[in-house]
Amino acid sequence: HREQGLVFSFSQDATLCAWDVFEHTLVQTISVRFPFSQRLPDYGPGILAWLPGNSLTVTCNEYLAEYRVGIPVQPAGRWAVTSHTHPLCAALYNPHFHQVASGDEGSVVNVWDIHSGSRALHFTKCHGKHEITAMALDSAGRRLLTGSRRGDIKVWNCMSGQCLQHMQTPLDTEVTGVMHLLERSRFLSVGWNRRIATFRDEPDLQE
């Protein structure tokens, strides 16, 4: 896909992958499910094909799966409002404060009041020019964890937006998941290198 700068691949385990040509990174994986029943899957020579309207098709036996790629969503009307200027990468609900935290690929985090719909906090350049790839809340809902494509993790105060802690993963590998382990006072992260990294939760630095 030249306009999006993407290359698509399909493996024998029925996994469709989208790769960023410029950054040489995996953008998205989709597990394609076909109703094989008792038959063996037969993908044939023309597995992937483009259709008019920017649709990617995957064929197997007599079945066809269709995926829309890179279709921008236009505002529904003159009063339509967008919450972010870049595509969203994560959204979390905080039941302790009845808020929703949303992060986008422009390294921006917004915190919204679930009742009024108003924006309570606005973080910009959370990871500089690098996009946010993972988000999580601590067990108390008072701190927000964000991970980036360049492999760093930051801990934020959900009430003030202050950065409380900054950690770097080994080999600067993209963070795909992050979580807080309360009982062990640790932060845990995973990435595409299939390794788990742990960091100390240092509350003394967060006062």
N, C-alpha and C positions, 0 to 999 in steps of 0.2 A: 504494500500500500504506500505509494510514493508520497502522497499528500500528507499522510500521518507519520511517515518515516518508520513504518512497521513492517516486520516480516513475520508471517504466520507459519507454524509448523504443527504437524499432527503425528503423534507417536502410536505404536502398536497397542498401547494400553488405553487408547481412546482419549488422549489428553490433547487439547488444542492449546497452543501457547502463542502469545503475542510478544515479539521481541522488539526493543527499541534499537534501531540501526545505528543511531548516533552515539548513544551511551552504552551500547552493548550490554543491556540489562533486560531481564525478564519483566514485562509489564503486567501480564495477566495470564492466568491458567484457567481453563474451563474443562471440566470432566464431562465429555459427551456421552450420553446414555442412549443406546438404541435397544429396542425390544428384540434381542437376538433369539429368545426362546431356546430351542434345542439346536439351532443352526450355528455354525461357526461364522464369525464375522468375516466378510469379504469386502475389503475396501476398494480393490481395483486400482487401476492406474490414475484415474481422475478423482482423487479424494477431495481436494479443495478446488473451488471454483468461485469466481466473482459473478454476481448477477447485477443487472442494472438497478440503480438505487442504492449502491454501496452496501450490498449484502454479500456475506461470505457463506458459502454452502459447504457442508460436509456430507459425503455420501457413504452409505454402507448397505450392502445387499439391496433391498428395494426401498430403503428408508433415506430420508433427506432431512438434515438439520440446517436451519438458517439462522445466521447471526448478523445483526446490524452493526456496522462499524463506523465510528466517527461521525455520527449524525448529530449536528448541533440542535439543541432544543430551543425553539423560539419562544419568547414570552407569549402567554395566552391572551393578553390584552394590554391596554394602556396602563392598567393599574397593577400589572404583574411586577413583583419585587424579587430580586435575586439577593441572596444572603452573602454570596462570595463571588469574586471575579475570576476565580480559577476552579477547576473541577474538584469536587470534594473527595477526600481520601478516607475519612472516618467521621463518625458521629456517635457520641456517648450520652446516655441519660444518667444524671446524678440524682438519685432518689432522696439524698440527704438534704439537698437545697432546691429540689424541683427545677433543675436547670438542664440544658442540653449544650454540650460542647461539640463544636464542629470544626474540623481542620481541612485545609485544602492544599493543593499542590504548589501554591504560591507561598507556602510557609506561614500561613495566617491561621489563627485560631480565634473563633468567636464563641462567647458563652451567652446563652439565651435564657431568659426567664420563660418557663413553660406555660405560665398562666397568662401573662400579658403579651408574650411574643416579642418583647423588647430585648435589645442587646445589652447585656450587663457588662461584658468585658470584650476587649478587642486587642489581640496580640498580633503584632506584625514582625516579620523577619525572625520568626522563632528559631530557625536554623539557617539564617543568612539567606543565600540564594538557593539552598537545597530544599527539596520538597519534603513534606511530612509523609512518612510511610506507615507509622503505627501510633496509636494513642490508647491510653488506659487511665483509669482512676485508681487511687489508693483505696484501701478498705474503708476509710472514714469519709471518702469523697471530698477531702479538703485539698488534695494535690492532684494535679494532672500531669501525666507522663507522656512525652512525645518522643518519637524516634524518627530519624531522618535517613535519606538515601546515602549520605556520606558516613553513616555509622555512629553518630553521636546521639545521646539520650539526655533530655532535660526534664527537670522536675519543676512544676510551676505551682504557685499559690493560686487556688481557684477563686479566691476572694479579691486579691489585689493584682494578680498578673505578674507578680515578682518571680524571677527565676531563682529557685532555691538550690539547685544542684545541677552540675553538668558532668556527664560521664562519656567516655569514649570506648567503643567496642574494639577488640583486637582486629587488626588488619583493615580497619575502616569499612567493614562490611555493612551493606544496607540492612537496617533494622526492619524486620517484618512483623515482629510481635514483642510486646513488653508488658510486664505485670509486676505487682507489688506482693511480696510474701511477708505478711504481717508477723507471723509467728517466728520467722527467722530474721527479721529486720534486713531484708534483702530486696533488691530489684533484679528481675530476671529478664533477659532479652534473647531473642533468637533471630537468625538471619538466613540468607541464601547459602551460607557456607555450612549449614546444618550443624552448627555448634551453639551451645547454650553458654551465655556469659552472665555472671552474677556480679552485683555491685552492692556495697554496703549502704544501707539507709542511714544517713548521718543527720539525725534531727538537731544535733548541736549546731550544725552549720545553717539551720533553717529558721533560726529565731529572728 
